[in-house]
Amino acid sequence: MSPEMQRAKLAKLCEIEGFEDENELFAVVIADSVCPAICCNPDNPECDYTEEKEPDSRNGWCEECQRPTMVAGLVLGGII
């Protein structure tokens, strides 16, 4: 995934989940057992399906795309 797509998906995830910015998201979920994740399907970049996943999720299952394309916010932000 390109750095531009990573930044765009992280910003979209923050917007959908109601966080002011990625720093607020990181502060809330850094010590939690789950983290908001967003679909990062390169074949369907318009899919913005979100759900809670493990904080280190890099290939979680997207219910919309039916593919392992969900990436957690902490991964998108380079924290994990």
Helices and strands as residue ranges (DSSP letters): H 3-17, H 22-29, E 35-39, E 50-53, E 60-62, E 67-72, H 73-76
